[in-house]
Amino acid sequence: MGMPVLEKTKEFMFNPTHAFRGVKEEPAADTFKYLVILVFFYAGMATVMTILQVFPHPFSSEFSSPGIPVLDPVRIIIDIFSIVVSTILTLVIYGVWLHLWVFLLGGRKGIWQTFKSVFYSATPSLILAWIPVIGTLVGIVWTVIINVIGIKELHGLDTTKSALAVVLAIVFFVVIVVIALGALLVAVLSSLPMTE
């Protein structure tokens, strides 16, 4: 039986080295259960913030008008599940991408150890990112630091190689996203009719 979720969350937030050592041999089901619980927490809180009009709704302007928020249970459920699915997919894609860099820098403990590092290091982001502005910033920085510790502990790499793998993964990911968005913007602008 694994550690309770709240205790595990506290360990990964404040004592990640010890926490990662404790999950080296953990079954995949326990890791994934922890991730899903935290992702649902984040999705629920982000949806509440959208309803309260702290965050704009990503798909419509319905929540942008001042006044009493619209409470549509079906939409709330759809929003929560959309956030859950997109967050988990993003973490999985990032895990595969990070593993490429970990492998290139000598990490040979398998892709699941990289996924463990990514899933558990997301703890600060999933706990804090729903808080406007500061939560996202603090959560991301904290997540990156914990991810370096996770790669170090779970793959047995030194700190420099672990940090390099994480930084290279993030930098090249951002570059690829910027290039893709730039290409999309150029395509959209070039498809617009010319005005004189």
Sine and cosine of phi, psi and omega as CSV:
sin_phi,cos_phi,sin_psi,cos_psi,sin_omega,cos_omega
0.00,0.00,0.74,-0.67,-0.04,-1.00
-0.98,0.18,0.15,-0.99,0.04,-1.00
-0.92,0.39,0.59,-0.81,0.06,-1.00
-0.84,0.54,0.50,-0.86,-0.12,-0.99
-0.85,0.52,-0.70,0.71,-0.03,-1.00
-0.90,0.44,-0.64,0.76,0.02,-1.00
-0.92,0.39,-0.66,0.75,0.02,-1.00
-0.90,0.43,-0.66,0.76,0.03,-1.00
-0.86,0.50,-0.73,0.68,0.02,-1.00
-0.87,0.50,-0.67,0.74,0.01,-1.00
-0.88,0.48,-0.72,0.69,-0.04,-1.00
-0.95,0.32,-0.48,0.88,0.02,-1.00
-0.96,0.27,-0.66,0.75,-0.20,-0.98
-0.89,-0.45,-0.22,0.97,0.03,-1.00
-0.57,-0.82,0.86,0.51,-0.15,-0.99
-0.89,0.45,-0.55,0.83,0.00,-1.00
-0.86,0.51,-0.77,0.64,0.02,-1.00
-0.89,0.46,-0.67,0.74,-0.02,-1.00
-0.88,0.47,-0.70,0.71,0.00,-1.00
-0.91,0.41,-0.59,0.81,0.06,-1.00
-0.89,0.46,-0.53,0.85,-0.01,-1.00
-0.97,0.24,-0.28,0.96,-0.05,-1.00
-0.93,-0.36,0.15,0.99,-0.02,-1.00
-0.81,0.59,-0.67,0.74,-0.05,-1.00
-0.97,-0.24,0.22,0.98,-0.05,-1.00
-0.91,0.42,0.65,-0.76,0.07,-1.00
-0.90,0.44,0.52,-0.86,-0.02,-1.00
-0.84,0.54,-0.60,0.80,-0.04,-1.00
-0.87,0.49,-0.64,0.77,0.00,-1.00
-0.92,0.39,-0.67,0.74,0.02,-1.00
-0.89,0.46,-0.73,0.68,-0.07,-1.00
-0.93,0.37,-0.61,0.79,0.04,-1.00
-0.87,0.49,-0.70,0.72,0.03,-1.00
-0.86,0.51,-0.74,0.67,0.00,-1.00
-0.86,0.51,-0.74,0.67,-0.06,-1.00
-0.88,0.47,-0.66,0.75,0.02,-1.00
-0.87,0.49,-0.73,0.68,-0.01,-1.00
-0.92,0.38,-0.60,0.80,0.02,-1.00
-0.91,0.40,-0.65,0.76,0.06,-1.00
-0.90,0.43,-0.63,0.78,0.07,-1.00
-0.86,0.51,-0.77,0.64,0.00,-1.00
-0.87,0.50,-0.72,0.69,-0.02,-1.00
-0.88,0.48,-0.67,0.74,0.02,-1.00
-0.89,0.45,-0.72,0.69,-0.02,-1.00
-0.92,0.38,-0.65,0.76,0.03,-1.00
-0.89,0.45,-0.62,0.79,0.03,-1.00
-0.92,0.39,-0.66,0.76,0.07,-1.00
-0.86,0.50,-0.69,0.72,0.00,-1.00
-0.90,0.43,-0.56,0.83,0.06,-1.00
-0.93,0.38,-0.70,0.71,0.02,-1.00
-0.87,0.48,-0.65,0.76,0.01,-1.00
-0.98,0.21,0.05,1.00,0.05,-1.00
0.92,0.39,0.41,0.91,0.11,-0.99
-0.98,0.21,-0.65,0.76,0.09,-1.00
-0.95,-0.30,0.60,-0.80,0.13,-0.99
-0.95,0.30,0.53,-0.85,0.06,-1.00
-0.95,0.31,0.73,-0.68,-0.09,-1.00
-0.93,0.36,-0.32,0.95,-0.13,-0.99
-0.91,-0.42,-0.10,1.00,0.02,-1.00
-0.36,-0.93,0.16,-0.99,0.03,-1.00
-0.99,-0.17,0.17,0.98,-0.06,-1.00
-0.84,0.54,-0.60,0.80,-0.06,-1.00
-1.00,0.03,0.02,1.00,-0.12,-0.99
-1.00,0.07,-0.24,0.97,-0.01,-1.00
-0.99,0.16,0.61,-0.79,0.00,-1.00
-0.94,0.35,0.35,-0.94,0.02,-1.00
0.85,-0.53,-0.34,-0.94,-0.03,-1.00
-0.97,0.26,0.76,-0.65,0.00,-1.00
-0.90,0.44,0.52,-0.85,0.06,-1.00
-0.99,0.13,0.80,-0.61,0.02,-1.00
-0.95,-0.31,0.98,-0.22,0.03,-1.00
-0.91,-0.42,0.97,-0.25,-0.08,-1.00
-0.84,0.54,-0.62,0.78,0.00,-1.00
-0.90,0.43,-0.70,0.71,0.01,-1.00
-0.91,0.42,-0.62,0.78,0.03,-1.00
-0.87,0.49,-0.72,0.70,0.01,-1.00
-0.89,0.45,-0.69,0.72,0.02,-1.00
-0.88,0.47,-0.69,0.73,0.01,-1.00
-0.87,0.48,-0.72,0.69,-0.02,-1.00
-0.87,0.49,-0.75,0.66,-0.03,-1.00
-0.92,0.38,-0.55,0.83,0.07,-1.00
-0.89,0.45,-0.68,0.73,0.02,-1.00
-0.91,0.41,-0.67,0.74,0.00,-1.00
-0.87,0.50,-0.78,0.63,-0.05,-1.00
-0.90,0.45,-0.72,0.69,-0.04,-1.00
-0.92,0.39,-0.58,0.81,0.02,-1.00
-0.92,0.39,-0.72,0.69,0.00,-1.00
-0.90,0.43,-0.69,0.73,0.03,-1.00
-0.87,0.49,-0.67,0.74,0.02,-1.00
-0.88,0.48,-0.69,0.72,0.00,-1.00
-0.91,0.41,-0.62,0.79,0.03,-1.00
-0.92,0.40,-0.72,0.69,0.01,-1.00
-0.88,0.47,-0.71,0.71,0.04,-1.00
-0.89,0.46,-0.62,0.79,0.03,-1.00
-0.88,0.48,-0.68,0.73,0.04,-1.00
-0.90,0.44,-0.71,0.70,0.00,-1.00
-0.89,0.46,-0.72,0.69,0.03,-1.00
-0.89,0.46,-0.62,0.78,-0.04,-1.00
-0.88,0.47,-0.55,0.83,0.07,-1.00
-0.83,0.55,-0.73,0.68,-0.02,-1.00
-0.94,0.34,-0.63,0.78,0.06,-1.00
-0.87,0.49,-0.71,0.70,-0.01,-1.00
-0.89,0.46,-0.70,0.72,0.01,-1.00
-0.88,0.47,-0.47,0.88,-0.01,-1.00
-0.99,-0.12,0.19,0.98,0.14,-0.99
0.96,-0.29,0.01,1.00,0.02,-1.00
-0.96,0.27,0.86,-0.50,-0.09,-1.00
-0.80,-0.60,0.41,0.91,-0.04,-1.00
-1.00,-0.02,0.05,1.00,0.06,-1.00
0.98,-0.18,0.40,-0.91,-0.08,-1.00
-0.92,0.39,-0.48,0.88,-0.02,-1.00
-0.90,0.44,-0.55,0.84,0.05,-1.00
-0.91,0.40,-0.58,0.82,0.07,-1.00
-0.92,0.40,-0.69,0.73,0.06,-1.00
-0.86,0.51,-0.67,0.74,0.03,-1.00
-0.85,0.53,-0.71,0.71,0.01,-1.00
-0.88,0.48,-0.71,0.70,-0.01,-1.00
-0.90,0.43,-0.74,0.68,-0.06,-1.00
-0.90,0.43,-0.73,0.69,-0.04,-1.00
-0.96,0.27,-0.55,0.83,0.00,-1.00
-0.95,0.31,-0.27,0.96,0.06,-1.00
-0.95,0.30,-0.13,0.99,-0.05,-1.00
-0.75,0.66,-0.81,0.58,-0.02,-1.00
-0.87,0.49,-0.63,0.77,0.01,-1.00
-0.90,0.43,-0.69,0.73,-0.03,-1.00
-0.94,0.34,-0.47,0.88,0.02,-1.00
-0.99,0.14,-0.54,0.84,-0.17,-0.99
-0.93,-0.37,-0.40,0.92,-0.21,-0.98
-0.90,0.44,-0.31,0.95,0.03,-1.00
-0.97,0.25,-0.24,0.97,0.04,-1.00
-0.98,0.18,0.83,-0.56,-0.09,-1.00
-0.81,0.58,0.66,-0.75,0.10,-0.99
0.86,0.51,-0.96,0.26,-0.13,-0.99
-0.92,0.39,-0.58,0.81,-0.01,-1.00
-0.88,0.47,-0.69,0.72,0.00,-1.00
-0.91,0.42,-0.73,0.68,-0.02,-1.00
-0.88,0.47,-0.78,0.63,0.00,-1.00
-0.90,0.45,-0.68,0.73,-0.01,-1.00
-0.86,0.50,-0.69,0.72,-0.02,-1.00
-0.92,0.39,-0.72,0.69,-0.01,-1.00
-0.88,0.48,-0.71,0.70,0.01,-1.00
-0.89,0.46,-0.65,0.76,0.03,-1.00
-0.88,0.48,-0.70,0.72,0.00,-1.00
-0.88,0.47,-0.70,0.71,0.00,-1.00
-0.88,0.47,-0.72,0.70,0.00,-1.00
-0.92,0.40,-0.56,0.83,0.03,-1.00
-0.89,0.45,-0.65,0.76,0.06,-1.00
-0.87,0.49,-0.70,0.71,0.02,-1.00
-0.89,0.46,-0.66,0.75,0.01,-1.00
-0.89,0.46,-0.70,0.71,0.03,-1.00
-0.89,0.45,-0.67,0.74,0.03,-1.00
-0.87,0.50,-0.77,0.64,-0.07,-1.00
-0.95,0.31,-0.66,0.75,-0.12,-0.99
-1.00,0.08,-0.40,0.92,0.02,-1.00
-0.95,-0.31,-0.15,0.99,0.02,-1.00
0.95,0.31,0.39,0.92,0.05,-1.00
-1.00,0.07,0.34,-0.94,0.08,-1.00
-0.97,0.24,0.18,-0.98,-0.09,-1.00
-0.87,0.49,-0.65,0.76,-0.02,-1.00
-0.88,0.47,-0.73,0.68,0.00,-1.00
-0.92,0.38,-0.61,0.79,0.03,-1.00
-0.89,0.45,-0.73,0.68,0.01,-1.00
-0.90,0.44,-0.66,0.75,0.00,-1.00
-0.89,0.47,-0.68,0.73,0.02,-1.00
-0.87,0.49,-0.72,0.69,-0.02,-1.00
-0.92,0.40,-0.72,0.70,-0.02,-1.00
-0.90,0.44,-0.71,0.71,0.01,-1.00
-0.88,0.47,-0.66,0.75,0.02,-1.00
-0.87,0.49,-0.71,0.71,-0.03,-1.00
-0.93,0.37,-0.74,0.67,-0.05,-1.00
-0.88,0.48,-0.75,0.66,-0.02,-1.00
-0.93,0.37,-0.53,0.85,0.07,-1.00
-0.90,0.44,-0.72,0.70,0.02,-1.00
-0.89,0.45,-0.68,0.73,0.02,-1.00
-0.87,0.50,-0.71,0.70,0.00,-1.00
-0.89,0.46,-0.69,0.73,0.01,-1.00
-0.89,0.45,-0.69,0.72,0.00,-1.00
-0.89,0.46,-0.70,0.72,0.03,-1.00
-0.88,0.47,-0.70,0.72,0.00,-1.00
-0.90,0.44,-0.70,0.72,0.02,-1.00
-0.92,0.40,-0.61,0.79,0.06,-1.00
-0.89,0.46,-0.70,0.71,0.03,-1.00
-0.89,0.45,-0.64,0.76,0.02,-1.00
-0.90,0.43,-0.68,0.73,0.02,-1.00
-0.88,0.47,-0.69,0.72,0.04,-1.00
-0.88,0.48,-0.69,0.73,0.01,-1.00
-0.89,0.46,-0.68,0.73,0.00,-1.00
-0.92,0.40,-0.72,0.70,-0.01,-1.00
-0.90,0.43,-0.61,0.79,-0.01,-1.00
-0.96,0.29,-0.34,0.94,0.02,-1.00
-1.00,0.06,-0.18,0.98,0.03,-1.00
-0.96,0.28,0.59,-0.81,0.03,-1.00
-0.92,0.39,0.60,-0.80,0.01,-1.00
-0.97,0.25,0.72,-0.70,0.07,-1.00
-0.95,-0.30,0.57,-0.82,-0.02,-1.00
-0.97,-0.23,0.00,0.00,0.00,0.00
